[in-house]
Amino acid sequence: MMTAGAAPILDSAIRSVAEAIDRQFDLLLTIPEDSRARLYDAMRHSAIGGGKRMRPLLVKASADLFAVSELSALRVGLAIECIHVYSLVHDDLPAMDNDDMRRGKPSAHKAYDEATAILSGDCLHDLAFTVLVEETTHPDPFVRCELVKALALASGPAGMAGGQMMDLVAETQPFDLGAVTRMQQLKTGALIDFCVEAGAILGRIPPEGRTHLHGYARDLGLAFQIADDLMDVDGDPERAGKTLGKDEAAGKATFVSLMGVDRARDQARALIDQAKSHLRGYGQEADLLRAIADFAIARDC
């Protein structure tokens, strides 16, 4: 699963990025001494601790290809994590997936209440773009504008939110493999694609020079989702930190239900090999991206 020498690189990077993101959230979400305190506390509950911060890690890994400053990569990673956490808060609501646990602790609407959870998700969404537009993220305003546009597209109806709508429809309509693939390319893949492209945007690489990164992100995103579907079938809920088996219980089509466990696992491995092939023009500077690809299907949580 892991390539030789990849695990230490990945373990160190995961630890470093997770700690840095938590520190940034701690600074940004200082609880005010007024009636907004409960809102800030709910944001901290969802944002700080838990999760491997794979999206910020991908931003760092892609930024490494172009010698981007660590601070710029961290701030873009923080922005994407704001979007990711907001999506989890809203996804867990009774009107959506109705999940009581997230990252090993009660979901925001269970720890607080639905209204507070909704507002906390809204604020995390807003915070993402506040971070991106600040000069500290990048001195070039054109780079900052491109980051804002790319993240807005990846998180809106042509990306994550559109995929979530398809996921809701999948509860009442049968989806074939093509429809499931399209849904996951939007729901999961669009944000992963942003993470990988972000390093190139920060490095001022023109769009025509990013094709291989989009290929890597596309294949990684699908493999990551197949691994999630496999985990949903035979994973450990305690390690996953969330309820498993809900898609099967709801009768929703997944890669595993449509392909079977063995074929799905083979497809995930093939996608990871293909993802890494898009990086063949790079040397050691792409080792973290390669390690992340291996981890996508080796993880158990």
Order of alpha helices (4+ residues) and beta strands (2+ residues): alpha-alpha-alpha-alpha-beta-beta-alpha-alpha-alpha-alpha-alpha-alpha-alpha-alpha-alpha-alpha-alpha-alpha
